[in-house]
Amino acid sequence: MNVKPSPRKTALHQKAQLMSASEIERTLVRLAYEIVEKNDGINGLGLIGIRRRGVPIAERLGKIITRIENAEVPVGTLDITFYRDDLSTLGPKPVVQEGEIGFSIEDKNIVLVDDVLFTGRTVRAAMDALFSHGRPRRVQLCVLIDRGHRELPVEASFVGRNVQTTMNEVIEVKLTEIDDAEKVLLMEK
């Protein structure tokens, strides 16, 4: 029997640390103020984190906005796995569970939150998943890092930091909730 060797993952090495824990925190505080300002407060506002690292970022933004406005803003989670167009092995789209987001998005100003904006494909998949839950009034995108190289016409309304990268470079966001570390790294293949 012929067995093909499994494709080896290209080793990445750290090129630079782009953000420390304190820089991430300051950036999230700034983004929270921008979200409140651009939406004229929090009336009708909802934050939705794109699984995986968008979720803790959305939760942190929600806590910061609650401190700023002295009122809670709903924070939900969106799993886009079955909406991605780059996973050709998946079958038909499954039914998304109603309780997934955790609040009604109807006629709300929704801010989708993710860690890194790259090609735009994750955001496109998130929009498909989001609209399966209803029709928000407006959808805005908030990302910690925008690294360029779009394949789709997607632009973030709120950007923590723009980082020009090459196609051989990768941005790694490390968050305490998932990685037991708090930093943003520029890695190279």
trRosetta pair geometry for C-beta under 8 A, 3 or more apart (Angstrom, degrees):
i j d omega theta_ij theta_ji phi_ij phi_ji
5 8 7.9 -10 140 -38 111 88
10 189 4.8 11 138 -152 136 105
11 189 7.7 120 77 -156 45 56
12 170 6.0 -59 -124 42 141 131
12 172 7.8 125 129 -40 155 132
12 187 4.1 24 173 167 124 127
12 188 6.6 145 -156 67 74 30
12 189 6.0 -45 -100 -93 72 49
13 187 6.7 153 74 -158 25 79
13 188 5.9 -28 62 60 77 84
14 17 7.4 8 -176 -57 122 71
14 185 5.5 -66 -129 -168 99 127
14 186 7.5 94 -163 75 62 54
14 187 5.9 -51 -100 -104 45 72
15 169 6.8 -53 14 -126 152 106
15 185 7.9 127 43 171 67 83
15 186 4.7 -63 67 107 106 95
15 187 6.3 151 3 -129 91 16
15 188 4.5 79 -52 -19 122 110
16 185 7.2 163 88 -158 45 61
16 186 4.5 12 55 45 88 116
17 20 6.9 52 148 -70 125 69
17 183 5.7 -43 -151 -180 109 128
17 184 7.2 113 -170 77 63 54
17 185 5.7 -41 -109 -104 59 71
17 186 7.7 -150 -80 16 12 78
18 145 7.4 61 111 -106 153 131
18 161 7.0 168 159 106 119 153
18 163 6.2 -22 -135 -99 149 144
18 171 7.4 -24 10 -136 152 98
18 183 8.0 132 52 170 65 81
18 184 4.4 -57 68 103 104 103
18 185 6.6 170 9 -110 89 14
18 186 5.5 96 -44 -32 109 96
19 23 4.1 -140 -156 95 83 124
19 24 5.2 105 144 -59 127 78
19 27 7.0 -36 -140 -11 143 143
19 161 7.0 -177 -61 5 124 154
19 183 6.2 170 88 -159 66 57
19 184 3.9 40 37 29 103 112
20 23 4.8 97 47 8 70 103
20 24 7.1 -127 97 -6 37 86
20 182 7.7 47 169 114 51 89
20 183 5.9 -23 -125 -111 36 91
21 24 5.8 -53 -151 33 31 112
21 25 6.5 30 152 -18 64 106
21 176 8.0 52 -123 -45 116 111
21 182 3.7 54 -100 112 99 125
21 183 6.5 -55 -51 -67 66 68
22 25 5.6 -52 -148 36 35 114
22 26 6.3 35 154 -17 67 105
23 26 5.8 -51 -143 39 32 110
23 27 6.2 35 155 -21 64 108
23 184 8.0 -93 92 22 118 109
24 27 5.7 -58 -150 37 28 113
24 28 6.4 28 154 -19 64 106
24 144 7.2 -1 -138 -150 90 128
24 160 7.9 9 -136 -169 57 149
24 182 6.2 -131 35 175 147 95
24 183 7.4 -138 -32 -107 128 28
24 184 6.8 142 -79 -22 106 104
25 28 5.9 -56 -149 35 30 109
25 29 6.6 32 153 -20 64 103
26 29 5.7 -52 -151 33 33 113
26 30 6.5 33 152 -17 65 104
27 30 5.7 -54 -151 37 33 111
27 31 6.3 32 152 -18 66 107
27 144 6.8 82 122 -146 138 80
27 160 4.2 54 172 -153 129 107
27 161 6.6 -56 -125 -31 142 98
28 31 5.5 -51 -142 38 34 112
28 32 6.2 40 154 -25 65 103
28 57 7.1 -147 -109 -155 117 79
28 60 5.5 -28 -172 124 154 121
28 61 6.0 -128 -167 -81 98 73
28 64 6.1 168 136 -25 98 157
28 144 7.8 -22 -75 -107 83 97
28 160 7.4 -11 -66 -105 52 122
29 32 5.7 -51 -150 31 30 114
29 33 6.7 28 153 -15 62 103
29 64 5.7 -150 -107 -153 58 142
30 33 5.9 -57 -154 36 32 109
30 34 6.4 32 150 -19 66 108
30 160 7.7 121 71 -126 112 68
31 34 5.5 -55 -147 38 34 114
31 35 6.3 37 154 -23 67 103
31 61 6.4 -64 103 -113 111 115
31 142 6.0 105 -176 -162 125 122
31 158 5.2 98 -149 168 94 124
31 160 5.9 -42 -57 -82 128 81
32 35 5.8 -51 -148 32 30 112
32 36 6.5 28 154 -16 63 105
32 61 5.2 -180 -87 -151 92 75
32 64 3.9 -111 -74 108 168 124
32 65 4.9 -148 -161 -63 106 75
32 68 6.2 169 138 -17 116 143
33 36 5.8 -56 -149 38 32 110
33 37 6.1 29 155 -18 66 111
33 68 6.7 -178 -89 -120 69 154
34 37 5.7 -58 -143 40 29 111
34 38 5.9 21 163 -14 67 112
34 158 5.4 146 103 -122 130 110
35 38 6.2 -59 -139 41 24 104
35 39 6.1 0 165 3 61 118
35 45 7.4 111 155 -160 104 141
35 47 7.9 19 -175 -85 158 109
35 61 6.9 62 8 -178 157 124
35 65 6.7 -58 83 -89 123 127
35 111 5.8 -11 -138 -81 124 164
35 140 7.8 165 -127 94 86 143
35 142 6.6 -17 -81 -82 118 143
35 158 6.0 -16 -70 -74 84 158
36 39 6.4 -78 -145 50 21 95
36 41 6.3 8 -168 -122 81 23
36 42 6.3 -35 -121 -57 86 83
36 65 6.0 165 -64 -133 109 97
36 68 5.9 -116 -45 114 162 144
36 69 6.3 -171 -125 -57 133 115
37 40 7.8 24 -178 -71 28 33
38 140 7.4 118 115 -120 136 167
38 157 6.9 157 145 162 165 120
38 158 7.6 -147 17 -68 152 105
39 42 7.0 61 102 -96 125 36
39 44 7.9 -150 176 79 114 87
39 45 5.2 80 144 -89 156 121
39 109 5.1 157 -136 117 120 158
39 111 7.9 -88 -52 -49 141 116
39 140 7.9 -124 -69 6 108 149
40 43 7.5 -39 103 41 88 100
41 45 7.6 -153 115 -17 55 128
41 69 6.8 113 -157 -125 76 130
42 45 4.5 -92 -156 35 59 129
42 65 6.2 123 -91 165 131 120
42 69 5.1 60 -6 -172 131 177
42 71 6.2 -176 69 84 139 111
42 73 4.8 -109 -159 -85 128 109
44 107 7.1 -72 -148 128 117 78
44 108 5.1 -170 -180 -133 73 64
44 109 5.4 79 119 7 95 91
44 137 6.8 9 164 17 130 143
45 65 7.9 -119 111 172 142 154
45 73 5.3 -34 97 -142 106 119
45 108 6.9 134 -117 -177 10 97
45 109 5.0 -31 -103 73 63 103
45 111 7.1 10 -168 -7 95 106
46 73 6.8 -180 -108 171 35 88
46 74 4.7 -21 -123 75 91 102
46 75 7.5 174 -169 -85 69 29
46 76 6.6 14 172 4 113 109
46 103 6.0 -156 -127 85 134 129
46 105 6.2 -125 65 -113 154 74
46 108 4.8 32 3 148 116 144
46 109 7.2 155 23 79 68 52
46 110 5.2 -24 72 -108 97 71
46 111 7.3 -176 91 24 47 71
46 136 7.8 -126 48 -120 118 126
47 58 4.6 166 146 -162 114 98
47 61 5.8 176 -133 90 160 119
47 62 5.3 -141 44 -69 142 96
47 65 7.7 162 -33 14 135 149
47 73 6.1 69 -6 125 103 116
47 74 7.2 -178 33 97 68 53
47 75 4.7 -15 73 -112 103 76
47 76 7.2 168 93 26 53 65
47 110 7.8 144 -101 -160 19 60
47 111 5.1 -25 -110 67 68 101
47 113 5.9 21 -173 -21 98 127
47 142 8.0 -36 -135 34 99 139
48 58 6.4 -62 129 -134 10 156
48 75 7.4 164 -86 -163 36 51
48 76 4.6 -18 -111 71 83 94
48 77 7.0 179 -160 -80 74 9
48 78 5.1 51 163 -22 115 114
48 101 6.1 -34 -118 -140 120 101
48 105 7.6 -7 -49 -95 139 125
48 110 5.9 0 4 -169 117 107
48 111 7.2 164 25 81 69 49
48 112 5.5 -31 74 -108 97 58
48 113 6.7 172 82 16 41 85
48 130 7.0 130 92 -107 162 110
49 54 4.0 166 -170 124 75 79
49 55 3.6 138 116 -98 141 38
49 56 7.1 118 -146 13 159 27
49 57 6.2 145 -120 59 113 77
49 58 3.1 -134 -59 9 98 133
49 59 6.7 -30 -34 -23 146 75
49 75 7.0 28 -14 -179 101 97
49 76 7.3 -166 24 94 70 44
49 77 5.6 -24 65 -111 92 62
49 78 6.9 -178 86 23 42 79
49 113 4.8 -39 -102 72 62 108
49 114 7.6 134 -159 -80 60 46
50 54 3.7 53 49 39 68 158
50 55 7.5 -120 70 -46 25 68
50 78 5.4 -36 -106 72 57 103
50 80 6.1 -8 -154 -9 101 123
50 112 6.2 41 -42 -178 106 97
50 113 6.7 -164 5 80 78 50
50 114 4.5 -9 42 -87 125 95
50 122 6.4 101 156 160 154 111
50 123 8.0 -92 -66 -94 160 53
50 126 5.1 -59 -103 -98 124 134
51 54 6.7 -72 -40 49 13 98
51 55 5.6 25 -99 -39 58 119
51 77 6.0 56 -61 -177 96 100
51 78 6.5 -143 -7 86 84 46
51 79 4.5 2 19 -101 143 67
51 80 7.0 -177 46 11 90 73
51 81 7.7 -37 80 -35 125 90
52 55 6.6 -59 -176 10 29 110
52 178 6.6 94 154 -116 108 152
53 56 6.6 -48 -158 37 52 99
53 57 6.5 51 149 -16 72 110
53 114 7.4 70 83 -167 83 57
53 115 3.9 6 103 -38 124 136
53 173 5.4 124 167 90 160 123
53 175 5.7 148 -142 2 98 132
53 178 6.3 -93 -96 13 80 157
54 57 5.6 -64 -150 44 37 114
54 58 5.9 40 154 -24 73 107
54 78 7.9 -29 92 51 134 91
54 112 7.5 -14 -175 168 145 72
54 113 4.7 150 -171 107 95 72
54 114 4.0 -42 -86 -104 123 46
54 115 5.9 -121 -67 -23 63 70
55 58 5.9 -54 -146 35 27 109
55 59 6.4 26 155 -18 63 106
55 77 5.2 18 -114 -116 113 101
55 113 8.0 139 -74 88 20 110
56 59 5.4 -52 -144 38 37 114
56 60 6.2 39 156 -20 68 103
56 175 5.1 152 79 151 145 151
56 176 7.9 -171 178 59 155 70
56 177 4.1 176 -100 39 146 148
56 178 6.6 -136 -10 -22 141 100
57 60 5.8 -54 -149 36 30 110
57 61 6.4 32 152 -18 64 106
57 113 5.2 -159 98 157 106 122
57 114 7.5 66 56 169 144 6
57 115 6.2 167 -27 -82 146 71
57 142 8.0 -165 134 112 121 107
57 144 6.1 -114 -125 -47 147 115
57 175 7.3 -111 -55 -95 79 150
58 61 5.7 -54 -147 38 31 112
58 62 6.3 37 152 -24 64 105
58 75 5.3 149 141 -156 101 108
58 76 7.8 -58 142 59 150 40
58 77 7.8 173 64 -88 145 60
58 111 7.9 165 -124 100 98 96
58 113 3.9 161 -75 53 92 146
59 62 5.6 -51 -150 33 31 116
59 63 6.7 31 152 -18 63 102
59 75 5.5 121 -98 150 55 156
59 177 8.0 84 55 -63 138 166
60 63 5.8 -53 -152 34 34 110
60 64 6.4 31 152 -17 66 106
61 64 5.7 -56 -147 38 33 111
61 65 6.1 31 155 -18 68 107
61 75 7.8 148 72 -107 86 123
61 111 7.9 -102 125 102 152 138
61 113 6.4 -160 17 -106 146 152
61 142 7.2 74 -95 118 166 156
62 65 5.8 -55 -143 39 28 109
62 66 6.3 34 154 -24 63 105
62 72 7.5 26 177 -161 99 75
62 73 5.4 -141 -137 72 80 95
62 74 7.8 -70 -130 125 128 13
62 75 3.9 -61 -64 -57 155 132
63 66 5.6 -51 -149 32 31 115
63 67 6.7 31 152 -17 63 102
64 67 5.8 -54 -155 35 33 111
64 68 6.4 33 148 -20 66 106
65 68 5.4 -52 -145 37 36 114
65 69 5.8 2 167 8 71 114
65 73 5.0 -13 104 9 136 135
66 69 6.7 -69 -131 54 21 88
66 70 7.4 65 173 -107 54 11
66 71 6.7 -124 -136 86 64 26
66 72 5.1 7 -110 -102 113 54
66 73 6.5 -136 -65 11 76 80
67 70 7.6 15 -169 -69 21 51
69 73 7.4 74 49 -41 142 104
74 102 7.0 -173 -177 104 108 100
74 103 4.2 -13 -180 0 154 166
75 102 7.7 3 93 74 46 139
76 100 7.5 77 179 122 112 61
76 101 3.7 24 178 -175 151 68
76 102 4.4 -174 -112 38 93 100
76 103 5.8 -132 -59 26 121 88
76 105 8.0 -87 26 -67 156 103
77 100 6.6 -105 85 167 83 74
77 101 6.8 -167 54 -120 46 38
77 102 7.0 65 19 -11 78 118
78 100 7.0 78 -112 138 47 115
78 101 6.4 14 -76 -94 80 85
78 112 7.3 -39 28 -132 148 96
78 126 5.8 84 118 -143 143 90
78 129 5.4 127 -174 112 111 132
78 130 6.3 -22 -121 -74 149 79
79 82 7.9 48 122 11 93 86
79 100 6.6 -105 18 -162 95 129
79 129 7.3 -157 79 -155 43 155
80 83 4.7 -73 -166 50 77 112
80 84 6.2 96 134 -52 94 82
80 122 6.6 120 80 -161 155 70
80 125 4.2 101 175 127 127 110
80 126 5.0 -68 -79 -79 141 61
80 128 7.7 101 -143 61 100 95
80 129 4.9 -124 -107 -17 76 147
81 84 6.5 -45 -164 -4 29 111
81 87 7.4 14 -179 -2 66 167
82 90 6.2 176 -133 -173 68 150
82 93 5.4 121 147 -141 109 69
82 94 5.3 -74 -151 27 170 91
82 96 7.8 -166 62 -78 126 85
82 129 8.0 113 66 -92 79 109
83 93 6.8 47 -89 -127 62 119
83 125 4.0 137 109 -166 100 86
83 126 7.3 149 88 -60 143 24
83 128 4.5 171 -160 83 128 123
83 129 4.6 -118 -23 -52 156 95
84 87 4.7 71 87 0 114 108
84 90 7.8 110 62 7 87 147
84 121 6.9 57 -148 150 83 106
84 122 7.5 -16 -107 -105 98 56
84 125 4.7 -9 -86 -102 52 154
85 121 6.4 -117 44 -156 99 108
85 124 7.2 -24 -1 101 120 127
85 125 6.8 -150 -10 -75 76 101
86 121 6.1 39 -20 166 120 153
87 90 4.8 46 118 -11 107 115
96 100 5.9 -70 171 4 95 150
96 129 6.3 130 -92 -153 152 83
96 132 5.0 103 24 110 136 137
96 133 6.9 -76 102 -63 138 86
97 100 4.7 120 75 -46 88 97
98 133 7.6 130 -139 -127 53 86
99 102 6.5 45 180 -87 66 50
100 133 7.5 -117 62 -88 106 128
101 105 6.4 -39 144 -39 166 111
101 133 5.6 59 -11 -142 140 163
104 108 7.3 140 111 -21 70 127
104 134 6.6 33 -167 4 75 168
105 108 5.2 -109 -162 41 49 118
105 110 5.5 11 -150 -71 111 133
105 130 6.9 -133 153 -172 174 88
105 133 5.4 71 22 112 127 115
105 134 4.8 161 67 67 91 116
105 135 7.7 172 108 67 95 17
105 136 4.7 -58 160 -72 100 95
106 134 4.6 -82 -69 169 75 142
106 135 6.3 40 -126 59 64 65
106 136 7.2 -138 -121 -91 12 44
107 135 7.4 35 -52 98 54 81
107 136 7.0 -149 -32 -152 5 39
107 137 4.9 48 -163 -53 47 97
108 136 5.1 -60 64 -137 69 92
108 137 6.0 -168 66 11 12 97
109 136 7.0 113 -107 174 15 113
109 137 5.7 -44 -67 68 60 111
109 138 4.9 -1 -122 58 76 101
109 140 7.1 15 177 0 90 110
110 130 6.9 151 125 -160 160 135
110 136 4.3 -69 -4 -126 117 164
110 138 7.1 -174 31 90 66 52
110 139 5.1 -15 71 -110 102 70
110 140 7.2 176 93 27 51 67
111 139 7.9 151 -94 -162 26 51
111 140 4.9 -24 -109 73 73 98
111 141 7.4 149 -162 -103 64 12
111 142 5.2 27 174 -10 111 118
111 157 7.6 -106 -127 62 93 128
111 158 7.2 10 -153 18 123 134
112 123 6.9 123 109 -134 148 84
112 126 5.5 107 -153 141 144 142
112 127 7.8 -72 -52 -70 160 66
112 130 6.9 -81 -82 -66 120 146
112 139 6.3 26 -16 -173 107 99
112 140 7.2 -171 23 88 72 43
112 141 5.1 -24 67 -109 100 67
112 142 7.0 174 83 26 47 71
113 142 4.8 -19 -106 72 74 104
113 143 7.6 160 -158 -83 50 41
114 117 6.6 108 83 -67 122 72
114 122 6.3 121 -133 118 158 133
114 123 7.1 -112 -3 -77 150 83
114 126 7.5 -122 -57 -48 125 158
114 141 7.3 -20 18 -165 104 97
114 142 7.6 152 26 85 58 56
114 143 5.2 -18 73 -106 83 87
114 144 7.8 -116 107 9 49 81
115 143 6.9 34 122 -157 13 79
115 144 5.1 -22 -154 29 53 120
115 145 6.7 8 154 27 66 95
115 173 4.1 -142 -176 38 133 159
115 175 7.8 -123 -101 -33 130 123
116 143 6.4 77 -135 -171 12 119
116 144 6.9 -44 -67 62 53 90
116 145 4.7 -16 -110 72 76 103
116 146 7.8 156 -161 -91 56 25
116 147 6.1 5 -169 -4 104 116
116 171 5.0 158 -115 83 142 128
116 173 6.2 -168 -39 -19 102 121
117 120 7.1 31 -171 -82 91 58
117 122 8.0 -137 -121 57 55 114
117 123 6.9 20 -127 -40 96 127
117 141 7.2 85 -89 149 133 132
117 143 4.3 -91 -25 -69 104 173
117 145 7.1 -164 25 99 69 55
117 146 4.6 -11 58 -115 114 72
117 147 6.9 174 79 22 59 69
117 154 7.0 -148 -162 116 117 116
117 156 5.4 -135 -38 -42 161 124
117 159 7.7 -75 22 -112 134 99
118 121 8.0 -31 80 26 91 87
118 122 7.6 69 40 7 92 115
118 147 5.5 -6 -101 61 73 110
118 148 7.8 0 -141 72 48 33
118 149 5.9 -16 -175 73 72 109
118 150 7.9 163 140 -87 36 48
118 171 7.9 -166 -77 29 108 114
119 122 7.8 109 60 0 85 79
119 149 6.2 -47 -84 117 61 91
119 150 6.2 112 -159 -141 36 35
119 151 4.2 4 -169 10 99 107
119 152 6.7 69 147 10 74 88
120 123 5.3 -57 -162 42 58 114
120 124 6.1 64 141 -27 80 101
120 150 5.0 46 -24 -145 121 88
120 151 5.9 -150 41 54 103 69
120 152 3.5 -140 102 57 134 98
120 153 7.2 114 -160 46 168 16
120 154 3.4 157 -133 20 114 131
121 124 5.5 -50 -146 33 35 113
121 125 6.4 34 155 -16 65 104
121 151 6.5 10 -46 60 95 123
121 152 6.4 133 -68 -3 53 129
122 125 5.8 -57 -152 39 31 111
122 126 6.2 34 149 -22 65 107
123 126 5.4 -51 -145 36 34 115
123 127 6.4 39 153 -24 65 100
123 141 6.0 -5 -129 -111 130 143
123 152 7.5 -158 66 82 104 131
123 154 4.8 126 73 -152 146 151
124 127 5.8 -49 -152 30 31 112
124 128 6.8 33 149 -18 62 102
124 152 5.5 -34 -50 134 129 176
124 154 6.9 -111 -49 -65 82 134
125 128 5.7 -51 -153 33 35 114
125 129 6.4 32 151 -15 67 106
126 129 5.6 -56 -147 41 33 110
126 130 5.9 38 153 -25 68 108
127 130 5.5 -51 -141 36 30 114
127 131 6.2 22 162 -13 65 108
127 139 6.9 110 -115 135 91 166
128 131 6.3 -63 -148 39 24 103
128 132 6.9 31 151 -27 60 103
129 132 5.8 -53 -159 23 34 115
129 133 7.5 26 148 -15 61 103
130 133 6.0 -66 -170 31 39 109
130 136 7.2 -35 161 -6 117 121
130 139 6.8 100 125 -114 159 139
131 134 7.5 -118 -151 70 39 25
131 135 6.9 33 -138 -92 80 60
136 139 5.5 105 74 -63 135 83
140 157 3.9 -44 -164 22 105 152
140 158 6.8 63 149 -5 117 99
141 154 7.2 44 -6 178 168 99
141 155 7.5 159 50 104 127 39
141 156 4.4 -101 102 -122 105 67
141 157 5.6 132 50 11 59 82
141 158 7.2 -159 103 36 48 74
142 156 6.5 106 -109 -168 19 109
142 157 6.7 -46 -70 67 65 86
142 158 3.9 -8 -114 69 85 118
142 159 7.9 -157 -151 -66 51 33
143 146 5.6 107 85 -65 133 77
143 156 4.8 -89 13 -107 106 155
143 158 7.3 156 24 91 51 69
143 159 5.9 -2 64 -116 88 66
143 160 6.7 -110 111 10 55 91
144 160 4.3 -9 -156 19 45 146
144 161 7.2 -2 157 26 59 86
144 173 6.1 95 77 -114 145 144
144 184 7.1 -163 138 -87 124 138
145 159 7.9 46 -147 -165 13 85
145 160 6.2 -44 -60 65 46 109
145 161 5.6 -20 -110 69 68 88
145 162 7.9 129 -162 -108 58 20
145 163 5.6 -16 -162 12 105 120
145 171 5.3 -156 115 173 156 159
145 173 6.7 -164 6 -67 125 116
145 184 6.3 151 -56 -156 135 143
146 156 5.7 -138 -81 20 125 134
146 159 4.7 -36 -12 -136 124 125
146 161 7.4 -166 27 95 73 41
146 162 5.0 -29 70 -108 102 68
146 163 7.2 153 75 24 48 67
147 162 7.9 157 -86 -162 28 53
147 163 5.1 -25 -104 75 75 92
147 164 7.5 129 -160 -121 60 14
147 165 4.6 -1 -171 8 109 126
147 169 8.0 -149 -166 101 133 108
147 171 5.4 -151 -64 -19 142 134
148 162 7.6 65 -44 -165 93 92
148 163 7.9 -129 1 84 95 52
148 164 6.1 23 1 -121 144 57
148 165 6.5 179 48 35 103 80
149 165 7.1 -57 -19 71 123 97
149 167 6.9 130 -117 -88 145 79
150 153 7.1 80 156 -95 138 27
150 154 6.2 -172 -137 45 120 81
156 159 4.9 113 92 -69 129 89
159 162 6.0 32 151 -57 141 79
161 184 7.9 153 50 90 137 165
163 171 6.5 118 75 -89 145 130
163 186 7.1 -152 177 -89 141 115
165 169 4.2 -134 -165 80 103 125
165 170 7.9 110 -170 -64 147 14
165 171 6.7 -108 -68 -43 152 97
165 186 7.2 -164 -107 -141 106 107
166 169 4.9 96 52 0 73 104
168 188 5.8 30 132 -157 96 81
168 189 4.8 -116 -166 37 79 103
169 186 5.9 -14 -169 -174 119 92
169 187 6.8 145 -162 78 63 48
169 188 5.3 -34 -103 -98 71 70
169 189 7.6 -127 -75 -3 25 80
170 186 7.8 145 75 -162 44 47
170 187 4.5 -25 66 68 94 103
170 188 7.5 178 19 -83 77 22
170 189 7.0 87 -15 -48 108 85
171 184 6.7 -9 -172 -174 97 98
171 185 7.3 153 -159 81 49 50
171 186 6.3 -27 -103 -103 64 59
171 187 7.5 173 -92 20 14 84
172 184 7.2 165 85 -157 51 50
172 185 4.5 -9 60 59 101 100
172 187 5.4 49 -12 -16 114 123
173 184 5.2 -14 -108 -109 68 85
174 178 7.9 -143 -159 77 50 94
174 179 4.2 -105 -156 89 82 155
174 181 4.0 -21 153 91 134 103
174 182 6.3 -136 106 -89 89 12
174 183 5.1 12 53 53 114 68
174 184 7.2 -165 23 -79 73 35
174 185 6.9 40 -11 -5 110 104
175 178 5.1 54 70 28 95 98
175 179 5.8 105 52 22 46 101
175 181 7.8 48 41 77 9 56
175 182 6.4 39 -134 -109 37 67
176 179 7.1 -69 -92 61 14 70
176 180 6.3 38 -149 -121 55 26
176 181 6.9 -164 -87 54 53 14
176 182 5.0 -8 -46 -64 92 102
